[in-house]
Amino acid sequence: MAAYAYHAWVLGYSDEAVNRFFYEGLFAVGYEYTVEQLLPIVLKTGEVNLACMKLLDQANTETFGTPEPATVPLCVEKGPFIVISGHDLLDLKLLLEQTEGKGIHIYTHGEMLPAHAYPELRKYSHLKGNFGTAWQNQQKEFADIPAPILFTTNCLMPVKPSYRDRVFTTAVVSYPEMVHIDDRKDFAPVIEKALELGGYGERREFYGINGGTSVTTGFAHGTVLAAAGQVADAVKNGKISHFFLVGGCDGARPGRNYYTDFVKQAPGDSIILTLACGKYRFNDLDLGTIEGLPRIMDMGQCNDAYSAIRVATALAEAFDCGVNDLPLTLVLSWYEQKAVCILLSLLYLGIRNIYLGPTLPAFLSPNILNYLVEHYAIHPISTAEKDLKEILGGIVYKMLRR
């Protein structure tokens, strides 16, 4: 939540209620409480995080424009370039300004991919495409690229000697012996390194995890809600049977191919909403369209879970039912605190039947897990085949009962 608040703050947006809760939450950590005493504070964390994500959504859209669908190539053009990673869109904007007219191309990486959807960022012609896949593959993907990499947030892994001289950091992330760009945001050292290295001598083709040559993004709530009537009609006419939100954090542990398998095996008349870096497991797949709607819709960064919540709420209103009555299932991958923070927001909203994996967070003791299963029907993931059968069978049963 502090990360989301920080990104809003650098754009000039803050919420006093969010700021005050940091004191309340940190105070609670210092005392021994029972589960009954802690639960309201935990759910309030989810409530305040929802307000914080809303604030950041407002900050981003009012500063950079409402996201629009974009197809982003994975190739790298000839000549000098810079790869920018992390979450901070303002840092990207400043880098684009400082490199304009210098013959340097800019490529996003990881959670910076959704930047291509914002009109005030995509207007820069030298913002070319996306390099690489999810954050945990960087040690392999950055090993021999002839370009500097600028990290704006904590997606930085221990730096290998093969590319140590090309890593730069700024804002809230740093690393021993790496050049750090301070709050003056003078990216001259990064620009000089890009010109020195020169980039590739000719266009280079790169591919997603599944062999795709491009990915899409830009399906935040502004875009999806603008097509709400089209979506509702497709559901009513039986063209769309189910919505799956498959996303969250990615990581290197075995078992995360579950999310690729899940998306590949999802019914052909289902829509896959996704967000955060977990999408790199499948976002280069071409699953086609339904009634003109792409089957994979990338809603953005992890904080853009706010968009998913907005869309779910709007669908519930359109069908005059609760969110838990929708043909919608959340299948989340977690790695670190941001994904868990979003989970708390979902629990605060009373959303049930969430599938969570690939392993459960270590703090989910047997007692806490039992509580979540009993009150929120949390499901630890099993296999894609088994979970899909359980989800779709349950939905049919529920709809027949209604």
Secondary structure, DSSP 8 states (H G I E B T S, - for coil): -HHHHHHHHTTT---HHHHHHHHHHHHHHTS---HHHHHHHHHHHHHHHHHHHHHHHHHHHHHH-----EEEE--B-SB-EEEEESS-HHHHHHHHHHHTTTT-EEEEEGGGGGGGG-HHHHTSTTEEEE-SSSGGGHHHHTTT-SS-EEE-SS------GGGGGGEEEETT---TTSEEE-TT---HHHHHHHHHH--BSS-B----TTS-SEEEE---HHHHHHTHHHHHHHHHTTS--EEEEEEE---SSTTTHHHHHHHHHS-TTEEEEE-SGGGGGTTT----EETTEESEEE--SGGGHHHHHHHHHHHHHHTTS-GGGSSEEEEEE--SHHHHHHHHHHHHTT----EEESS--TT--HHHHHHHHHHH--EE---HHHHHHHHHHHHHHHHHH-
